[in-house]
Amino acid sequence: MDTSPTPAFSALAQQYAASQHGPRPLPLFLNILWRETQGDPELRKRAFQGLRKYQEARRPVRAPAPPAFASAGSAKLIRYGTENGRAPVVFVPSLINPPHVLDLSPGRSMLRHMSAAGHDAYLVDWGTPAQDDGTLGLDRHVTERLLPMLDRLPRDPILVGYCLGGNLVIGAATLRKARAVSTIAAPWNFEGIPPADREHIGALWRGAKPMCQRLGYVPMEVLQSGFWAMDPHRTIRKYAAFAEMAAGSDEEHAFMAVEDWANGGPPLSYAAGCDLFEKFYAANASGRGQWRIGDRSIDPAGLTCPTLSIRSASDRIVPAQAAPEMAEARTLSLGHVGMIVGGNAPQQLWHPLSQWLSSHDG
């Protein structure tokens, strides 16, 4: 008898799965740790100490998110700002990992900074795919999730997309009027990603696809294992460094907040996973001008509103050369996550982006 999980069973399994405080998937992390520390017993010892410290540390209670302004399917539009007569500014995160990287903690929250700066700021929370969302591709995330929520706003918004969210805001701005569009570390031209990384991700997907097809979704662990493989040595060394961070320090709290975020999040729908791995990574449909939503070709060069592409010269996940070409471009020297929540993020990203938003009625 075939007892492989179906999408219906898998949706139930998500509700009852045991929580895990350590890196996910933990067996793969341990395998990487053992491999990367061969010949360096001191590094291995400190990495295990950091891992245990991370797993056992007490977490502060996160501040509750503001109430939802609108919803569409599993997605919600959360309002951080207040009516000010100017264009709403909608921040659209990636579908990978939770949206609260943009509201990580009181001192590391781009959304609360933007609200305090006077912007009527909103954050998209994509939510968890329902059991019948397996066919919800990236195109339908735009047309059936993002656009209906944008239509609830009192005026045309400025759209700001982070990582894969940047691709989605370009799609949304192609289909409806936007006051302006900015992307942050958006992977648009996948030929700008090192070939070895693209090949590794392709092999990962070929191995995981049959299981994901059967489940109807792409587990977060599949995506996380791809990120770890890009720089396994750094993955282990950061836990070794964590072992030596002062207890109760801001540095320690920041590490735990970022790692908890990176090890969390709902799965991708199966169709969105196919789009990401096959259309984008493998075929570079976006970079070649071949990504379409309905009968519309999605091309950032075709946007008539003001546009800004923010990328980083030191981003390992989305290199600067992979970012979309827009009317304006700014290049930072921060990591993929550090540009959002790092100690230099306010000076290098938050403040300049706030000024750009204000200059376009945001």
ChimeraX attribute file (.defattr): number of C-alpha atoms within 10 A of each C-alpha:
attribute: neighborCount
match mode: 1-to-1
recipient: residues
	/A:1	3
	/A:2	4
	/A:3	5
	/A:4	11
	/A:5	14
	/A:6	13
	/A:7	20
	/A:8	13
	/A:9	12
	/A:10	18
	/A:11	19
	/A:12	12
	/A:13	12
	/A:14	13
	/A:15	8
	/A:16	9
	/A:17	8
	/A:18	8
	/A:19	6
	/A:20	12
	/A:21	15
	/A:22	17
	/A:23	20
	/A:24	18
	/A:25	15
	/A:26	13
	/A:27	10
	/A:28	15
	/A:29	20
	/A:30	15
	/A:31	10
	/A:32	17
	/A:33	21
	/A:34	17
	/A:35	14
	/A:36	18
	/A:37	17
	/A:38	10
	/A:39	10
	/A:40	10
	/A:41	11
	/A:42	10
	/A:43	19
	/A:44	21
	/A:45	14
	/A:46	20
	/A:47	24
	/A:48	18
	/A:49	18
	/A:50	22
	/A:51	21
	/A:52	14
	/A:53	17
	/A:54	22
	/A:55	14
	/A:56	11
	/A:57	13
	/A:58	10
	/A:59	11
	/A:60	9
	/A:61	7
	/A:62	11
	/A:63	10
	/A:64	6
	/A:65	12
	/A:66	13
	/A:67	11
	/A:68	16
	/A:69	15
	/A:70	17
	/A:71	19
	/A:72	15
	/A:73	16
	/A:74	13
	/A:75	20
	/A:76	21
	/A:77	25
	/A:78	20
	/A:79	22
	/A:80	23
	/A:81	22
	/A:82	13
	/A:83	12
	/A:84	11
	/A:85	11
	/A:86	18
	/A:87	25
	/A:88	27
	/A:89	28
	/A:90	27
	/A:91	26
	/A:92	27
	/A:93	26
	/A:94	20
	/A:95	26
	/A:96	19
	/A:97	21
	/A:98	20
	/A:99	21
	/A:100	19
	/A:101	21
	/A:102	21
	/A:103	20
	/A:104	21
	/A:105	20
	/A:106	11
	/A:107	14
	/A:108	20
	/A:109	20
	/A:110	26
	/A:111	26
	/A:112	21
	/A:113	22
	/A:114	21
	/A:115	19
	/A:116	13
	/A:117	15
	/A:118	17
	/A:119	26
	/A:120	23
	/A:121	27
	/A:122	28
	/A:123	26
	/A:124	26
	/A:125	22
	/A:126	25
	/A:127	16
	/A:128	19
	/A:129	20
	/A:130	18
	/A:131	17
	/A:132	12
	/A:133	19
	/A:134	21
	/A:135	15
	/A:136	22
	/A:137	18
	/A:138	23
	/A:139	19
	/A:140	16
	/A:141	20
	/A:142	22
	/A:143	17
	/A:144	15
	/A:145	21
	/A:146	25
	/A:147	19
	/A:148	15
	/A:149	18
	/A:150	21
	/A:151	13
	/A:152	13
	/A:153	14
	/A:154	12
	/A:155	15
	/A:156	18
	/A:157	25
	/A:158	27
	/A:159	29
	/A:160	27
	/A:161	24
	/A:162	25
	/A:163	24
	/A:164	22
	/A:165	25
	/A:166	28
	/A:167	27
	/A:168	28
	/A:169	28
	/A:170	27
	/A:171	27
	/A:172	23
	/A:173	25
	/A:174	19
	/A:175	18
	/A:176	11
	/A:177	15
	/A:178	22
	/A:179	21
	/A:180	24
	/A:181	28
	/A:182	25
	/A:183	29
	/A:184	27
	/A:185	31
	/A:186	27
	/A:187	30
	/A:188	29
	/A:189	23
	/A:190	24
	/A:191	18
	/A:192	17
	/A:193	20
	/A:194	15
	/A:195	11
	/A:196	10
	/A:197	17
	/A:198	19
	/A:199	13
	/A:200	14
	/A:201	22
	/A:202	17
	/A:203	13
	/A:204	17
	/A:205	20
	/A:206	13
	/A:207	12
	/A:208	14
	/A:209	19
	/A:210	11
	/A:211	15
	/A:212	22
	/A:213	18
	/A:214	15
	/A:215	22
	/A:216	28
	/A:217	29
	/A:218	25
	/A:219	20
	/A:220	19
	/A:221	19
	/A:222	19
	/A:223	18
	/A:224	20
	/A:225	17
	/A:226	19
	/A:227	17
	/A:228	16
	/A:229	16
	/A:230	18
	/A:231	13
	/A:232	17
	/A:233	15
	/A:234	13
	/A:235	18
	/A:236	26
	/A:237	18
	/A:238	15
	/A:239	24
	/A:240	21
	/A:241	15
	/A:242	21
	/A:243	20
	/A:244	13
	/A:245	15
	/A:246	11
	/A:247	12
	/A:248	8
	/A:249	9
	/A:250	11
	/A:251	14
	/A:252	18
	/A:253	19
	/A:254	18
	/A:255	16
	/A:256	18
	/A:257	19
	/A:258	19
	/A:259	16
	/A:260	19
	/A:261	16
	/A:262	19
	/A:263	18
	/A:264	19
	/A:265	19
	/A:266	19
	/A:267	23
	/A:268	27
	/A:269	27
	/A:270	24
	/A:271	21
	/A:272	24
	/A:273	28
	/A:274	22
	/A:275	19
	/A:276	19
	/A:277	19
	/A:278	16
	/A:279	16
	/A:280	22
	/A:281	24
	/A:282	16
	/A:283	17
	/A:284	21
	/A:285	20
	/A:286	22
	/A:287	23
	/A:288	14
	/A:289	15
	/A:290	16
	/A:291	20
	/A:292	14
	/A:293	17
	/A:294	11
	/A:295	6
	/A:296	12
	/A:297	16
	/A:298	25
	/A:299	23
	/A:300	24
	/A:301	13
	/A:302	12
	/A:303	20
	/A:304	15
	/A:305	14
	/A:306	15
	/A:307	22
	/A:308	20
	/A:309	24
	/A:310	23
	/A:311	29
	/A:312	21
	/A:313	15
	/A:314	16
	/A:315	18
	/A:316	17
	/A:317	20
	/A:318	26
	/A:319	22
	/A:320	25
	/A:321	17
	/A:322	20
	/A:323	27
	/A:324	28
	/A:325	18
	/A:326	19
	/A:327	14
	/A:328	11
	/A:329	15
	/A:330	13
	/A:331	15
	/A:332	17
	/A:333	15
	/A:334	21
	/A:335	21
	/A:336	23
	/A:337	18
	/A:338	14
	/A:339	25
	/A:340	25
	/A:341	25
	/A:342	16
	/A:343	15
	/A:344	14
	/A:345	20
	/A:346	20
	/A:347	11
	/A:348	17
	/A:349	20
	/A:350	20
	/A:351	16
	/A:352	13
	/A:353	18
	/A:354	19
	/A:355	12
	/A:356	15
	/A:357	23
	/A:358	15
	/A:359	9
	/A:360	15
	/A:361	16
	/A:362	24
